[in-house]
């Protein structure tokens, strides 16, 4: 954990030095990814002998934001000594929806992505105001699945989490939670369901749970590692998953999410083809400038055909 945090923070330190950035702007949601991004940014500022107040932590509540995540975002920023900005974007998003004719009752992809893109605009403009850089929060698992909004949270000036899978993000935040000053707030963040919070909350609770929609990150990170690092085909990955995770998930569930993994991985390459820079902390990454060269219109047909043959296979 120390080595990973050091690699990520050294990468950001170099970028801040090279650009002469006066601030580092982090969109803070109260979730795992933005928490890790803030922790890494604080480490980078420490390496530069600069105060944590040079970090501008921006929380942008909207329709799906719960009191729990909003409170955790604010608490974390305050306890770390960052400069906190609270900007409610709901009025701006409503106006935008009026401009384009988007009904507030229609909770489709436009409803969700409009919020994500408004947040990115706010962050970029604050970075311009303060002479800073927007620090990306998205992780490797989200890049693999395309679980981000194109030109929304997909975009930043430097993406510190881009080669850290979600399960490792959780482990790193848990590691830092040993810090007495941050322990309580980090533990509550770790206990919060993973969610982009883009759909309205229900009775004050998160209504949109990522792993219910795209599958367990424990499985997806397993699939990603053996596909990306070792180049194993679907049949072998499925067999390995049965051995490694078969006591937690049934064969049908593993195969269901393996199909989802390949479908999303191929269809979402266009988001990876134009990624911001970021540090590589492991043995493999999805940077279009390094480890992963893939056309955005690559066909998944061969992989999908092999997946279909696994329906009746029992290893």
C-alpha positions as CSV (number, residue, x, y, z in Angstrom):
1,X,0.0,0.0,0.0
2,X,2.8,2.4,0.8
3,X,4.5,1.8,-2.5
4,X,1.3,2.2,-4.5
5,X,0.4,5.5,-2.7
6,X,4.0,6.7,-3.2
7,X,4.0,5.9,-7.0
8,X,0.6,7.7,-7.5
9,X,1.6,10.8,-5.4
10,X,5.0,11.1,-7.1
11,X,3.4,11.1,-10.5
12,X,1.1,13.9,-9.4
13,X,3.9,15.8,-7.7
14,X,5.9,15.8,-11.0
15,X,2.9,17.0,-12.9
16,X,2.2,19.8,-10.4
17,X,5.8,20.9,-10.6
18,X,6.0,20.7,-14.4
19,X,2.9,22.8,-15.0
20,X,3.5,25.2,-12.1
21,X,-0.1,24.6,-11.0
22,X,-1.1,26.7,-8.0
23,X,-3.9,24.4,-6.9
24,X,-5.1,20.8,-7.3
25,X,-8.9,20.7,-7.8
26,X,-10.7,17.5,-6.6
27,X,-14.4,16.8,-7.0
28,X,-15.3,15.1,-3.7
29,X,-18.4,12.9,-3.6
30,X,-18.0,11.1,-0.4
31,X,-17.2,7.9,-2.3
32,X,-14.2,5.7,-2.4
33,X,-12.5,7.0,-5.6
34,X,-12.6,10.7,-4.9
35,X,-11.5,9.9,-1.3
36,X,-8.4,8.1,-2.6
37,X,-7.7,10.9,-5.1
38,X,-7.8,13.5,-2.3
39,X,-5.5,11.3,-0.1
40,X,-3.0,11.0,-3.0
41,X,-3.2,14.7,-3.7
42,X,-2.5,15.5,-0.1
43,X,0.6,13.3,-0.2
44,X,1.8,15.0,-3.3
45,X,1.4,18.4,-1.7
46,X,3.3,17.2,1.3
47,X,6.2,16.1,-1.0
48,X,6.2,19.6,-2.4
49,X,6.2,21.2,1.1
50,X,3.0,22.9,0.2
51,X,-0.1,23.3,2.5
52,X,-3.2,21.1,2.1
53,X,-5.1,24.4,1.6
54,X,-3.7,24.4,-2.0
55,X,-6.1,21.5,-2.6
56,X,-9.5,22.8,-3.6
57,X,-12.0,20.1,-2.7
58,X,-15.4,20.7,-4.4
59,X,-18.5,18.9,-3.4
60,X,-21.4,19.4,-5.8
61,X,-24.7,18.0,-4.4
62,X,-27.5,17.4,-6.9
63,X,-30.6,15.2,-7.2
64,X,-29.1,11.9,-6.0
65,X,-26.8,13.2,-3.3
66,X,-27.5,11.8,0.2
67,X,-26.9,13.5,3.5
68,X,-24.4,10.8,4.3
69,X,-22.1,11.2,1.3
70,X,-22.3,15.0,1.4
71,X,-21.4,15.0,5.1
72,X,-18.5,12.6,4.6
73,X,-17.1,14.7,1.7
74,X,-17.2,17.9,3.8
75,X,-15.8,16.2,6.9
76,X,-12.9,14.6,5.0
77,X,-11.9,17.9,3.3
78,X,-12.1,19.8,6.6
79,X,-10.0,17.2,8.5
80,X,-7.4,17.1,5.8
81,X,-7.1,20.9,5.7
82,X,-8.2,21.3,2.1
83,X,-10.0,24.4,0.9
84,X,-13.7,23.3,0.7
85,X,-16.2,24.6,-1.8
86,X,-19.8,23.5,-1.7
87,X,-21.6,24.2,-5.0
88,X,-25.2,22.9,-5.4
89,X,-25.5,22.2,-9.1
90,X,-29.2,21.3,-9.1
91,X,-30.4,24.7,-10.3
92,X,-27.8,24.8,-13.1
93,X,-28.7,21.3,-14.2
94,X,-32.5,22.1,-14.2
95,X,-31.8,25.1,-16.4
96,X,-29.8,23.0,-18.8
97,X,-32.5,20.4,-19.0
98,X,-35.0,23.2,-19.7
99,X,-32.8,24.5,-22.5
100,X,-32.5,21.1,-24.2
101,X,-36.1,19.9,-23.5
102,X,-35.2,17.2,-21.0
103,X,-38.0,16.3,-18.7
104,X,-37.2,16.0,-15.0
105,X,-39.4,13.0,-14.8
106,X,-37.4,11.1,-17.5
107,X,-34.5,9.5,-15.5
108,X,-32.7,8.3,-18.6
109,X,-29.0,8.4,-19.5
110,X,-29.3,12.1,-20.4
111,X,-30.6,12.8,-16.9
112,X,-27.6,11.1,-15.4
113,X,-24.9,12.3,-17.7
114,X,-26.1,15.9,-17.6
115,X,-25.2,16.0,-13.9
116,X,-21.8,14.4,-14.4
117,X,-20.9,16.8,-17.2
118,X,-22.0,19.8,-15.2
119,X,-19.8,18.7,-12.3
120,X,-16.8,18.5,-14.7
121,X,-17.5,21.9,-16.1
122,X,-17.5,23.4,-12.6
123,X,-14.2,21.7,-11.7
124,X,-12.5,22.8,-14.9
125,X,-13.7,26.4,-14.5
126,X,-12.5,26.5,-10.8
127,X,-9.2,25.1,-12.0
128,X,-9.0,28.0,-14.4
129,X,-9.9,30.5,-11.7
130,X,-7.3,29.2,-9.3
131,X,-4.5,28.4,-11.8
132,X,-4.9,24.7,-11.0
133,X,-5.3,21.2,-12.4
134,X,-8.4,19.0,-12.1
135,X,-7.4,15.7,-10.5
136,X,-9.3,12.7,-12.0
137,X,-10.9,10.3,-9.6
138,X,-12.0,7.4,-11.9
139,X,-10.4,4.0,-11.4
140,X,-9.1,1.1,-13.6
141,X,-12.3,-1.0,-13.1
142,X,-14.5,1.9,-14.2
143,X,-12.3,2.4,-17.3
144,X,-12.6,-1.3,-18.1
145,X,-16.4,-1.3,-17.8
146,X,-16.8,2.2,-19.2
147,X,-18.6,3.1,-16.0
148,X,-18.1,6.8,-16.4
149,X,-19.6,9.7,-18.4
150,X,-17.8,10.6,-21.6
151,X,-16.5,14.2,-21.2
152,X,-17.9,14.1,-17.7
153,X,-16.0,12.3,-14.8
154,X,-14.2,10.6,-17.7
155,X,-12.1,13.8,-18.1
156,X,-9.5,15.6,-16.0
157,X,-6.0,17.0,-16.2
158,X,-4.3,14.2,-14.4
159,X,-6.0,10.9,-13.4
160,X,-4.3,9.5,-10.2
161,X,-6.5,6.4,-9.9
162,X,-6.4,5.3,-13.6
163,X,-4.5,2.1,-13.0
164,X,-5.9,1.2,-9.6
165,X,-8.8,-1.3,-9.7
166,X,-11.8,-0.8,-7.4
167,X,-10.9,-3.6,-5.0
168,X,-7.5,-2.0,-4.5
169,X,-9.0,1.4,-4.1
170,X,-11.0,0.0,-1.2
171,X,-7.9,-1.6,0.3
172,X,-5.9,1.6,0.1
173,X,-8.6,3.7,1.7
174,X,-8.8,1.0,4.4
175,X,-5.1,1.2,4.9
176,X,-5.1,5.0,5.4
177,X,-8.1,4.6,7.8
178,X,-5.5,3.7,10.4
179,X,-4.9,7.4,10.7
180,X,-6.6,8.4,14.0
181,X,-7.8,11.8,12.7
182,X,-9.4,10.3,9.6
183,X,-10.5,7.0,10.9
184,X,-14.2,7.6,11.6
185,X,-15.0,9.3,8.3
186,X,-12.9,6.9,6.2
187,X,-14.7,3.9,7.9
188,X,-18.1,5.4,7.0
189,X,-17.0,6.0,3.4
190,X,-15.8,2.3,3.2
191,X,-19.3,1.2,4.5
192,X,-21.2,3.4,1.9
193,X,-22.5,1.5,-1.1
194,X,-20.6,2.3,-4.3
195,X,-22.8,4.6,-6.3
196,X,-22.6,7.5,-8.8
197,X,-25.7,9.0,-7.1
198,X,-27.2,10.3,-10.3
199,X,-30.7,9.1,-9.7
200,X,-32.9,10.7,-7.0
201,X,-32.5,9.3,-3.5
202,X,-35.3,7.3,-1.9
203,X,-36.2,8.4,1.6
204,X,-32.8,9.9,2.0
205,X,-31.0,6.6,1.0
206,X,-28.9,5.8,-2.1
207,X,-31.2,4.4,-4.8
208,X,-28.5,3.5,-7.4
209,X,-26.0,0.8,-6.5
210,X,-23.3,0.3,-9.0
211,X,-22.7,-3.4,-8.3
212,X,-26.4,-4.2,-8.8
213,X,-26.1,-2.7,-12.3
214,X,-22.7,-3.8,-13.6
215,X,-21.8,-6.6,-11.3
216,X,-19.5,-7.2,-8.3
217,X,-16.2,-5.5,-8.6
218,X,-14.6,-8.5,-7.0
219,X,-15.5,-10.5,-10.1
220,X,-14.7,-7.8,-12.6
221,X,-11.3,-7.1,-11.2
222,X,-10.5,-10.8,-11.3
223,X,-11.7,-11.0,-15.0
224,X,-9.7,-7.9,-15.9
225,X,-6.5,-9.1,-14.3
226,X,-6.4,-12.4,-16.2
227,X,-7.6,-10.9,-19.5
228,X,-5.3,-7.8,-19.4
229,X,-2.2,-9.1,-17.6
230,X,-2.1,-12.7,-18.9
231,X,-4.2,-12.6,-22.1
232,X,-6.3,-15.6,-21.1
233,X,-9.4,-16.4,-23.1
234,X,-12.9,-16.4,-21.7
235,X,-12.9,-20.2,-21.2
236,X,-9.8,-20.2,-19.0
237,X,-10.9,-17.1,-17.0
238,X,-14.3,-18.7,-16.3
239,X,-12.6,-21.9,-15.0
240,X,-10.2,-19.9,-12.8
241,X,-13.1,-17.9,-11.4
242,X,-14.9,-21.1,-10.5
243,X,-11.9,-22.2,-8.5
244,X,-11.1,-18.9,-6.9
245,X,-14.6,-17.5,-6.3
246,X,-16.9,-20.5,-6.7
247,X,-17.8,-20.6,-3.0
248,X,-19.0,-17.0,-3.1
249,X,-20.8,-17.0,-6.5
250,X,-22.6,-19.7,-8.4
251,X,-21.4,-20.7,-11.9
252,X,-24.4,-19.0,-13.5
253,X,-23.7,-15.8,-11.7
254,X,-20.0,-15.9,-12.6
255,X,-20.8,-16.5,-16.3
256,X,-23.5,-13.8,-16.3
257,X,-21.0,-11.1,-15.2
258,X,-18.2,-12.5,-17.3
259,X,-20.5,-11.9,-20.4
260,X,-21.2,-8.4,-19.1
261,X,-17.5,-7.7,-18.6
262,X,-16.6,-8.6,-22.2
263,X,-19.6,-6.8,-23.7
264,X,-18.8,-3.6,-21.8
265,X,-15.1,-3.9,-22.2
266,X,-15.3,-3.9,-26.0
267,X,-18.1,-1.4,-26.4
268,X,-16.4,1.2,-24.2
269,X,-13.0,1.4,-25.7
270,X,-13.8,4.9,-27.2
271,X,-13.6,6.3,-23.6
272,X,-10.2,4.8,-23.1
273,X,-8.9,6.1,-26.5
274,X,-8.8,9.7,-25.2
275,X,-7.8,9.4,-21.5
276,X,-5.9,12.0,-19.6
277,X,-2.4,11.2,-18.3
278,X,-2.0,9.2,-15.1
279,X,0.5,7.1,-13.2
280,X,0.9,3.3,-13.8
281,X,1.1,1.6,-10.4
282,X,0.8,-2.1,-11.3
283,X,1.8,-4.6,-13.9
284,X,-0.9,-3.6,-16.4
285,X,-3.0,-0.6,-17.3
286,X,-5.4,0.6,-20.0
287,X,-3.6,3.7,-21.3
288,X,-3.8,4.2,-25.0
289,X,-0.3,5.5,-24.9
290,X,1.2,2.5,-23.3
291,X,-0.2,-0.9,-22.4
292,X,-3.4,-1.1,-24.3
293,X,-3.7,-0.4,-28.1
294,X,-7.2,-1.2,-29.3
295,X,-9.5,0.3,-32.0
296,X,-12.7,1.8,-30.6
297,X,-14.7,-0.2,-33.1
298,X,-13.1,-3.6,-32.3
299,X,-15.5,-6.5,-32.6
300,X,-16.2,-8.7,-29.6
301,X,-17.7,-11.5,-31.7
302,X,-15.0,-14.1,-31.2
303,X,-15.0,-13.7,-27.4
304,X,-18.8,-13.7,-27.3
305,X,-18.9,-16.8,-29.3
306,X,-16.6,-18.6,-26.9
307,X,-18.7,-17.3,-23.9
308,X,-21.8,-18.9,-25.4
309,X,-20.1,-22.3,-25.5
310,X,-19.6,-22.2,-21.7
311,X,-23.3,-22.4,-20.9
312,X,-23.2,-26.2,-20.7
313,X,-19.6,-26.6,-19.5
314,X,-19.0,-28.0,-16.0
315,X,-15.3,-28.1,-15.0
